[in-house]
Amino acid sequence: MTDTPPMKLDMLNFLQKQKSDAAIAYVTRGRAFKNTDAEVLKTRWVAIVGEMAELDHTNAIERDDIEAELTLRGVEPPAEAVDMERAMANMVADLIRMRTEEPEKFQKMEQFVGPAALDFLLGRYGQTNH
């Protein structure tokens, strides 16, 4: 038995599925970064995650592709180089916006990850879902 709360497991399962789906899509498209130096990929990944922390998701597929390529090489993206607190705060802001402006999209996310997982994220910033 695990001591991990169900909402955290829901979120981890959701993120793992997203990562797996992105890697399959990347390989299917032909591994565009196959011959790119790992350090170049890491630098670009950090830049894209920084953009996403500012709610600019223009390069989200490129980020997913870089993560997939690094994973295929057995290399972890340099998460320690990212301001995760800022990224999380902006992700929560995007969820709050989505709840109001794109309720169907928010509802699909809620169905997939579970309301407890979203409440966990939103509640961290005083914006519970229910």
N, CA, C and O atoms as a DFTB+ gen file, in Angstrom:
520 C
 N C O
     1  1       0.832      -1.191       0.000
     2  2       0.000       0.000       0.000
     3  2       0.865       1.237       0.000
     4  3       1.959       1.256       0.564
     5  1       0.368       2.247      -0.628
     6  2       1.109       3.498      -0.698
     7  2       0.489       4.539       0.219
     8  3      -0.711       4.517       0.492
     9  1       1.328       5.445       0.685
    10  2       0.840       6.529       1.538
    11  2       0.549       7.792       0.740
    12  3       0.214       8.825       1.319
    13  1       0.672       7.723      -0.580
    14  2       0.439       8.883      -1.427
    15  2      -1.053       9.175      -1.485
    16  3      -1.845       8.280      -1.780
    17  1      -1.454      10.430      -1.206
    18  2      -2.878      10.783      -1.252
    19  2      -3.461      10.546      -2.654
    20  3      -2.761      10.737      -3.648
    21  1      -4.724      10.135      -2.743
    22  2      -5.346       9.857      -4.045
    23  2      -5.249      11.027      -5.022
    24  3      -5.022      10.809      -6.212
    25  1      -5.415      12.258      -4.548
    26  2      -5.360      13.399      -5.463
    27  2      -3.968      13.537      -6.069
    28  3      -3.834      13.896      -7.239
    29  1      -2.939      13.257      -5.288
    30  2      -1.584      13.338      -5.813
    31  2      -1.344      12.224      -6.825
    32  3      -0.704      12.444      -7.853
    33  1      -1.858      11.026      -6.535
    34  2      -1.743       9.929      -7.484
    35  2      -2.451      10.257      -8.793
    36  3      -1.928       9.969      -9.870
    37  1      -3.644      10.861      -8.708
    38  2      -4.370      11.269      -9.915
    39  2      -3.528      12.218     -10.755
    40  3      -3.436      12.062     -11.973
    41  1      -2.915      13.200     -10.108
    42  2      -2.112      14.178     -10.821
    43  2      -0.868      13.520     -11.418
    44  3      -0.514      13.787     -12.566
    45  1      -0.213      12.668     -10.647
    46  2       0.981      11.986     -11.160
    47  2       0.639      11.089     -12.347
    48  3       1.378      11.049     -13.330
    49  1      -0.475      10.374     -12.255
    50  2      -0.905       9.528     -13.376
    51  2      -1.218      10.362     -14.608
    52  3      -0.863       9.984     -15.724
    53  1      -1.881      11.494     -14.408
    54  2      -2.190      12.393     -15.521
    55  2      -0.906      12.880     -16.181
    56  3      -0.784      12.842     -17.405
    57  1       0.041      13.332     -15.387
    58  2       1.295      13.852     -15.934
    59  2       2.092      12.756     -16.637
    60  3       2.696      13.008     -17.680
    61  1       2.102      11.555     -16.086
    62  2       2.810      10.446     -16.717
    63  2       2.187      10.091     -18.068
    64  3       2.907       9.822     -19.029
    65  1       0.869      10.090     -18.145
    66  2       0.191       9.798     -19.413
    67  2       0.495      10.882     -20.436
    68  3       0.745      10.582     -21.603
    69  1       0.475      12.142     -20.008
    70  2       0.801      13.245     -20.917
    71  2       2.212      13.075     -21.465
    72  3       2.443      13.252     -22.661
    73  1       3.150      12.732     -20.595
    74  2       4.542      12.562     -20.990
    75  2       4.689      11.395     -21.969
    76  3       5.402      11.502     -22.966
    77  1       4.024      10.305     -21.683
    78  2       4.073       9.132     -22.552
    79  2       3.473       9.424     -23.925
    80  3       4.058       9.072     -24.949
    81  1       2.314      10.065     -23.944
    82  2       1.676      10.421     -25.214
    83  2       2.558      11.353     -26.041
    84  3       2.652      11.208     -27.260
    85  1       3.201      12.305     -25.379
    86  2       4.079      13.247     -26.078
    87  2       5.291      12.527     -26.660
    88  3       5.718      12.838     -27.772
    89  1       5.846      11.575     -25.927
    90  2       7.011      10.833     -26.419
    91  2       6.644       9.980     -27.625
    92  3       7.408       9.912     -28.589
    93  1       5.497       9.337     -27.585
    94  2       5.041       8.536     -28.720
    95  2       4.846       9.422     -29.946
    96  3       5.246       9.056     -31.051
    97  1       4.234      10.580     -29.752
    98  2       4.023      11.509     -30.869
    99  2       5.359      11.975     -31.451
   100  3       5.514      12.066     -32.669
   101  1       6.313      12.264     -30.583
   102  2       7.635      12.720     -31.022
   103  2       8.341      11.649     -31.857
   104  3       8.866      11.942     -32.932
   105  1       8.352      10.437     -31.374
   106  2       9.004       9.352     -32.103
   107  2       8.294       9.111     -33.434
   108  3       8.943       8.888     -34.456
   109  1       6.981       9.154     -33.421
   110  2       6.197       8.961     -34.641
   111  2       6.526      10.015     -35.693
   112  3       6.537       9.724     -36.889
   113  1       6.795      11.247     -35.241
   114  2       7.132      12.329     -36.178
   115  2       8.580      12.261     -36.654
   116  3       8.961      13.033     -37.534
   117  1       9.396      11.372     -36.107
   118  2      10.729      11.184     -36.643
   119  2      11.899      11.705     -35.818
   120  3      13.003      11.800     -36.353
   121  1      11.720      12.045     -34.557
   122  2      12.815      12.467     -33.663
   123  2      13.646      13.605     -34.256
   124  3      14.819      13.419     -34.582
   125  1      13.053      14.749     -34.389
   126  2      13.721      15.922     -34.975
   127  2      14.991      16.328     -34.241
   128  3      15.878      16.926     -34.850
   129  1      15.105      16.022     -32.959
   130  2      16.267      16.441     -32.166
   131  2      17.287      15.311     -31.961
   132  3      18.172      15.414     -31.112
   133  1      17.155      14.252     -32.733
   134  2      18.007      13.079     -32.570
   135  2      19.499      13.420     -32.583
   136  3      20.272      12.827     -31.830
   137  1      19.906      14.354     -33.420
   138  2      21.325      14.685     -33.561
   139  2      21.723      15.987     -32.878
   140  3      22.824      16.489     -33.106
   141  1      20.852      16.537     -32.049
   142  2      21.143      17.782     -31.354
   143  2      21.829      17.490     -30.031
   144  3      21.439      16.577     -29.303
   145  1      22.846      18.268     -29.728
   146  2      23.600      18.116     -28.487
   147  2      22.676      18.246     -27.275
   148  3      21.795      19.107     -27.248
   149  1      22.880      17.394     -26.284
   150  2      22.033      17.385     -25.082
   151  2      22.077      18.717     -24.339
   152  3      21.056      19.154     -23.808
   153  1      23.230      19.365     -24.291
   154  2      23.326      20.650     -23.579
   155  2      22.527      21.734     -24.296
   156  3      21.935      22.600     -23.651
   157  1      22.507      21.688     -25.609
   158  2      21.691      22.635     -26.391
   159  2      20.217      22.387     -26.093
   160  3      19.446      23.329     -25.905
   161  1      19.833      21.121     -26.050
   162  2      18.440      20.783     -25.748
   163  2      18.045      21.237     -24.348
   164  3      16.952      21.771     -24.158
   165  1      18.910      21.034     -23.378
   166  2      18.613      21.454     -22.007
   167  2      18.432      22.965     -21.915
   168  3      17.511      23.449     -21.257
   169  1      19.316      23.705     -22.577
   170  2      19.223      25.173     -22.560
   171  2      17.908      25.633     -23.173
   172  3      17.245      26.520     -22.635
   173  1      17.530      25.035     -24.294
   174  2      16.282      25.413     -24.959
   175  2      15.084      25.024     -24.093
   176  3      14.107      25.770     -24.022
   177  1      15.148      23.872     -23.439
   178  2      14.060      23.421     -22.587
   179  2      13.814      24.420     -21.453
   180  3      12.668      24.764     -21.162
   181  1      14.885      24.880     -20.819
   182  2      14.759      25.860     -19.734
   183  2      14.111      27.137     -20.260
   184  3      13.246      27.712     -19.600
   185  1      14.528      27.587     -21.453
   186  2      13.950      28.803     -22.039
   187  2      12.455      28.637     -22.287
   188  3      11.669      29.534     -21.984
   189  1      12.068      27.502     -22.831
   190  2      10.644      27.269     -23.127
   191  2       9.832      27.173     -21.841
   192  3       8.733      27.722     -21.770
   193  1      10.346      26.492     -20.828
   194  2       9.621      26.396     -19.557
   195  2       9.457      27.786     -18.949
   196  3       8.425      28.080     -18.345
   197  1      10.462      28.637     -19.102
   198  2      10.344      30.024     -18.644
   199  2       9.229      30.762     -19.369
   200  3       8.475      31.515     -18.754
   201  1       9.124      30.545     -20.683
   202  2       8.037      31.152     -21.461
   203  2       6.687      30.653     -20.957
   204  3       5.737      31.422     -20.814
   205  1       6.622      29.356     -20.693
   206  2       5.362      28.780     -20.233
   207  2       4.993      29.279     -18.849
   208  3       3.810      29.386     -18.524
   209  1       5.989      29.587     -18.030
   210  2       5.713      30.155     -16.715
   211  2       5.046      31.517     -16.843
   212  3       4.358      31.970     -15.928
   213  1       5.253      32.166     -17.983
   214  2       4.594      33.445     -18.261
   215  2       3.321      33.238     -19.090
   216  3       2.788      34.182     -19.673
   217  1       2.848      31.997     -19.132
   218  2       1.615      31.599     -19.823
   219  2       1.717      31.710     -21.334
   220  3       0.700      31.870     -22.010
   221  1       2.928      31.627     -21.876
   222  2       3.133      31.575     -23.325
   223  2       3.388      30.116     -23.683
   224  3       4.476      29.590     -23.449
   225  1       2.381      29.473     -24.249
   226  2       2.474      28.047     -24.560
   227  2       2.778      27.798     -26.037
   228  3       2.553      26.697     -26.540
   229  1       3.286      28.809     -26.728
   230  2       3.591      28.720     -28.154
   231  2       4.498      27.535     -28.469
   232  3       4.304      26.861     -29.481
   233  1       5.471      27.276     -27.626
   234  2       6.467      26.245     -27.893
   235  2       6.283      24.997     -27.043
   236  3       7.246      24.276     -26.780
   237  1       5.056      24.737     -26.613
   238  2       4.798      23.587     -25.743
   239  2       5.142      22.264     -26.418
   240  3       5.681      21.366     -25.771
   241  1       4.844      22.130     -27.692
   242  2       5.159      20.879     -28.393
   243  2       6.663      20.704     -28.505
   244  3       7.174      19.595     -28.348
   245  1       7.378      21.796     -28.777
   246  2       8.839      21.711     -28.822
   247  2       9.385      21.271     -27.466
   248  3      10.294      20.442     -27.404
   249  1       8.842      21.817     -26.383
   250  2       9.269      21.404     -25.042
   251  2       9.028      19.920     -24.830
   252  3       9.894      19.207     -24.321
   253  1       7.839      19.456     -25.224
   254  2       7.521      18.030     -25.097
   255  2       8.489      17.177     -25.912
   256  3       8.932      16.120     -25.462
   257  1       8.813      17.647     -27.117
   258  2       9.741      16.905     -27.983
   259  2      11.142      16.847     -27.375
   260  3      11.804      15.810     -27.417
   261  1      11.579      17.957     -26.816
   262  2      12.900      17.979     -26.166
   263  2      12.904      17.030     -24.974
   264  3      13.858      16.274     -24.787
   265  1      11.849      17.063     -24.169
   266  2      11.756      16.139     -23.036
   267  2      11.792      14.692     -23.512
   268  3      12.464      13.852     -22.914
   269  1      11.067      14.407     -24.589
   270  2      11.041      13.043     -25.115
   271  2      12.427      12.617     -25.585
   272  3      12.868      11.503     -25.304
   273  1      13.108      13.499     -26.296
   274  2      14.451      13.170     -26.787
   275  2      15.410      12.935     -25.624
   276  3      16.174      11.969     -25.624
   277  1      15.366      13.814     -24.644
   278  2      16.236      13.634     -23.483
   279  2      15.914      12.329     -22.757
   280  3      16.820      11.610     -22.337
   281  1      14.639      12.026     -22.613
   282  2      14.223      10.795     -21.949
   283  2      14.726       9.575     -22.712
   284  3      15.203       8.617     -22.105
   285  1      14.625       9.605     -24.034
   286  2      15.124       8.496     -24.839
   287  2      16.629       8.293     -24.645
   288  3      17.136       7.179     -24.774
   289  1      17.329       9.375     -24.336
   290  2      18.766       9.298     -24.093
   291  2      19.095       8.970     -22.635
   292  3      20.261       8.788     -22.284
   293  1      18.072       8.897     -21.798
   294  2      18.297       8.627     -20.377
   295  2      18.769       9.850     -19.613
   296  3      19.421       9.729     -18.576
   297  1      18.438      11.038     -20.128
   298  2      18.853      12.305     -19.520
   299  2      17.602      13.028     -19.022
   300  3      16.604      13.120     -19.737
   301  1      17.663      13.534     -17.805
   302  2      16.541      14.290     -17.245
   303  2      16.636      15.759     -17.659
   304  3      17.735      16.311     -17.705
   305  1      15.497      16.406     -17.964
   306  2      15.527      17.852     -18.192
   307  2      16.007      18.553     -16.921
   308  3      15.772      18.054     -15.821
   309  1      16.667      19.689     -17.054
   310  2      17.256      20.373     -15.885
   311  2      16.220      21.159     -15.071
   312  3      16.256      22.389     -15.027
   313  1      15.317      20.448     -14.441
   314  2      14.239      21.086     -13.686
   315  2      14.770      22.004     -12.592
   316  3      14.112      22.978     -12.228
   317  1      15.961      21.699     -12.060
   318  2      16.527      22.533     -11.003
   319  2      16.833      23.950     -11.488
   320  3      17.000      24.861     -10.676
   321  1      16.908      24.141     -12.809
   322  2      17.207      25.460     -13.374
   323  2      15.943      26.305     -13.565
   324  3      16.025      27.440     -14.034
   325  1      14.793      25.766     -13.211
   326  2      13.515      26.434     -13.434
   327  2      12.973      26.954     -12.113
   328  3      13.069      26.279     -11.088
   329  1      12.407      28.146     -12.134
   330  2      11.741      28.711     -10.960
   331  2      10.363      28.045     -10.851
   332  3       9.369      28.568     -11.354
   333  1      10.320      26.892     -10.191
   334  2       9.097      26.101     -10.141
   335  2       7.975      26.802      -9.380
   336  3       6.801      26.616      -9.703
   337  1       8.314      27.594      -8.390
   338  2       7.270      28.308      -7.650
   339  2       6.536      29.274      -8.582
   340  3       5.308      29.362      -8.551
   341  1       7.291      29.993      -9.404
   342  2       6.665      30.916     -10.362
   343  2       5.876      30.140     -11.411
   344  3       4.773      30.540     -11.785
   345  1       6.436      29.041     -11.882
   346  2       5.744      28.227     -12.882
   347  2       4.428      27.692     -12.323
   348  3       3.407      27.712     -13.011
   349  1       4.449      27.214     -11.078
   350  2       3.227      26.700     -10.459
   351  2       2.198      27.806     -10.265
   352  3       1.013      27.602     -10.528
   353  1       2.636      28.965      -9.810
   354  2       1.708      30.086      -9.604
   355  2       1.044      30.478     -10.923
   356  3      -0.154      30.756     -10.960
   357  1       1.818      30.499     -11.995
   358  2       1.245      30.863     -13.292
   359  2       0.352      29.762     -13.845
   360  3      -0.635      30.051     -14.522
   361  1       0.684      28.495     -13.564
   362  2      -0.181      27.407     -13.991
   363  2      -1.527      27.508     -13.283
   364  3      -2.573      27.298     -13.898
   365  1      -1.502      27.830     -11.991
   366  2      -2.747      28.000     -11.250
   367  2      -3.534      29.182     -11.811
   368  3      -4.755      29.105     -11.940
   369  1      -2.848      30.267     -12.143
   370  2      -3.526      31.422     -12.751
   371  2      -4.194      31.020     -14.064
   372  3      -5.297      31.473     -14.371
   373  1      -3.519      30.163     -14.838
   374  2      -4.097      29.697     -16.094
   375  2      -5.312      28.812     -15.838
   376  3      -6.291      28.885     -16.581
   377  1      -5.266      27.982     -14.806
   378  2      -6.429      27.164     -14.458
   379  2      -7.615      28.035     -14.039
   380  3      -8.756      27.765     -14.413
   381  1      -7.335      29.073     -13.265
   382  2      -8.395      29.994     -12.837
   383  2      -9.020      30.667     -14.052
   384  3     -10.242      30.776     -14.152
   385  1      -8.169      31.119     -14.978
   386  2      -8.669      31.732     -16.212
   387  2      -9.490      30.733     -17.014
   388  3     -10.567      31.064     -17.508
   389  1      -8.982      29.512     -17.145
   390  2      -9.665      28.483     -17.921
   391  2     -11.031      28.158     -17.318
   392  3     -11.999      27.943     -18.047
   393  1     -11.107      28.122     -15.977
   394  2     -12.376      27.818     -15.311
   395  2     -13.455      28.820     -15.712
   396  3     -14.621      28.454     -15.858
   397  1     -13.070      30.079     -15.889
   398  2     -14.026      31.126     -16.247
   399  2     -14.242      31.235     -17.751
   400  3     -15.379      31.308     -18.216
   401  1     -13.133      31.246     -18.521
   402  2     -13.202      31.530     -19.954
   403  2     -13.392      30.295     -20.830
   404  3     -13.912      30.402     -21.941
   405  1     -12.982      29.138     -20.349
   406  2     -13.101      27.904     -21.125
   407  2     -13.631      26.781     -20.234
   408  3     -12.934      25.797     -19.984
   409  1     -14.870      26.935     -19.756
   410  2     -15.382      25.966     -18.782
   411  2     -15.424      24.531     -19.304
   412  3     -15.258      23.593     -18.524
   413  1     -15.644      24.339     -20.608
   414  2     -15.671      22.974     -21.146
   415  2     -14.285      22.334     -21.049
   416  3     -14.156      21.165     -20.684
   417  1     -13.262      23.104     -21.376
   418  2     -11.886      22.602     -21.292
   419  2     -11.521      22.314     -19.834
   420  3     -10.895      21.299     -19.530
   421  1     -11.917      23.209     -18.950
   422  2     -11.653      23.010     -17.521
   423  2     -12.359      21.746     -17.028
   424  3     -11.783      20.965     -16.270
   425  1     -13.601      21.550     -17.457
   426  2     -14.368      20.384     -17.021
   427  2     -13.718      19.090     -17.517
   428  3     -13.678      18.099     -16.787
   429  1     -13.206      19.092     -18.759
   430  2     -12.520      17.904     -19.276
   431  2     -11.270      17.606     -18.455
   432  3     -10.984      16.448     -18.150
   433  1     -10.531      18.645     -18.100
   434  2      -9.344      18.453     -17.280
   435  2      -9.738      17.901     -15.920
   436  3      -9.096      16.991     -15.396
   437  1     -10.794      18.457     -15.358
   438  2     -11.266      18.007     -14.051
   439  2     -11.682      16.542     -14.097
   440  3     -11.403      15.790     -13.163
   441  1     -12.349      16.128     -15.178
   442  2     -12.756      14.733     -15.311
   443  2     -11.546      13.825     -15.433
   444  3     -11.550      12.708     -14.915
   445  1     -10.511      14.296     -16.116
   446  2      -9.340      13.463     -16.345
   447  2      -8.474      13.328     -15.102
   448  3      -8.069      12.220     -14.750
   449  1      -8.184      14.443     -14.430
   450  2      -7.288      14.383     -13.273
   451  2      -8.039      14.256     -11.952
   452  3      -7.452      13.901     -10.929
   453  1      -9.325      14.546     -11.977
   454  2     -10.121      14.465     -10.761
   455  2     -10.231      15.809     -10.068
   456  3      -9.270      16.578     -10.043
   457  1     -11.390      16.095      -9.508
   458  2     -11.603      17.382      -8.844
   459  2     -10.682      17.593      -7.649
   460  3     -10.312      18.729      -7.351
   461  1     -10.305      16.513      -6.956
   462  2      -9.434      16.667      -5.788
   463  2      -8.065      17.200      -6.189
   464  3      -7.484      18.020      -5.479
   465  1      -7.547      16.736      -7.330
   466  2      -6.240      17.215      -7.784
   467  2      -6.292      18.691      -8.147
   468  3      -5.382      19.447      -7.809
   469  1      -7.353      19.104      -8.833
   470  2      -7.484      20.525      -9.175
   471  2      -7.709      21.367      -7.927
   472  3      -7.155      22.460      -7.806
   473  1      -8.512      20.868      -7.008
   474  2      -8.710      21.598      -5.757
   475  2      -7.395      21.766      -5.009
   476  3      -7.140      22.815      -4.417
   477  1      -6.560      20.731      -5.037
   478  2      -5.251      20.804      -4.393
   479  2      -4.428      21.945      -4.981
   480  3      -3.852      22.747      -4.245
   481  1      -4.374      22.015      -6.311
   482  2      -3.608      23.087      -6.965
   483  2      -4.232      24.456      -6.727
   484  3      -3.546      25.404      -6.344
   485  1      -5.532      24.549      -6.955
   486  2      -6.207      25.835      -6.823
   487  2      -6.260      26.288      -5.366
   488  3      -6.120      27.478      -5.085
   489  1      -6.457      25.370      -4.454
   490  2      -6.535      25.697      -3.039
   491  2      -5.231      26.242      -2.483
   492  3      -5.216      26.997      -1.510
   493  1      -4.152      25.848      -3.112
   494  2      -2.840      26.334      -2.676
   495  2      -2.761      27.852      -2.778
   496  3      -1.992      28.500      -2.067
   497  1      -3.561      28.398      -3.663
   498  2      -3.560      29.855      -3.858
   499  2      -4.899      30.475      -3.510
   500  3      -5.221      31.565      -3.983
   501  1      -5.693      29.786      -2.677
   502  2      -6.951      30.357      -2.191
   503  2      -8.057      30.419      -3.210
   504  3      -8.952      31.255      -3.087
   505  1      -8.029      29.562      -4.219
   506  2      -9.030      29.593      -5.269
   507  2      -9.624      28.201      -5.484
   508  3      -9.559      27.673      -6.594
   509  1     -10.192      27.609      -4.461
   510  2     -10.695      26.248      -4.606
   511  2     -11.750      26.168      -5.698
   512  3     -12.423      27.144      -6.029
   513  1     -11.864      24.972      -6.239
   514  2     -12.748      24.709      -7.360
   515  2     -14.206      24.650      -6.923
   516  3     -15.095      25.052      -7.673
   517  1     -14.455      24.157      -5.731
   518  2     -15.831      23.967      -5.273
   519  2     -16.154      24.860      -4.117
   520  3     -17.274      24.829      -3.607
